[in-house]
């Protein structure tokens, strides 16, 4: 998967400074889904961003619920990308009044921020499923540990009851008998 490069300052020369998002610090880790999609959108490579989202959705997941939970978010992200594309490629944008240009700019920023948020939600769902998977693994390992501990305790108990306990009763009975005979001899019975 190729990592897209963010546009440089040539965008200002082309008149794209109208759609500058300002702070790009919340784009996620490099080579993450959020970073790649947002970078493609900022680079105006909308088809590549949509293709990557569709590939992400079609990729097999190790979590059975994953596809069902993120499908609507991915489809909404695709819709947002189309909306951003429509705002940025609006025909005759230079002939619009400053107020209309500002309105388009604000709508673009809203869609971009919403796309960021939706992609964060997808990453959160993925993280939550990963954590749930780890927790279930911990529960299984813990249950196996307690079962093994219970079997070991039961084995010792059975050994004590069937082996050592019978021997202890015989030794105690014999000792009691010797003490009773000793006392009986002393008393004179």
Buried (B, 14 or more C-beta within 10 A) or exposed (E): EEEBEEBEEEBEEEEBEBBBBEEEEEBBEEEBBBBBBBBBBBBBBBEBBBEBBEEBBEEEBEBEEBBEBBEEBBEBBBEBBEBBBBBBEBEEBEEEEEEEBEEBBEBBBBBBEBBBBBBBBBBEBBEEBEEEEEEEEEEEEEEEEEEEEEEEEEEEEEEEEEEEEEEEEEEEEEEEEEEEEEEEEEEEE
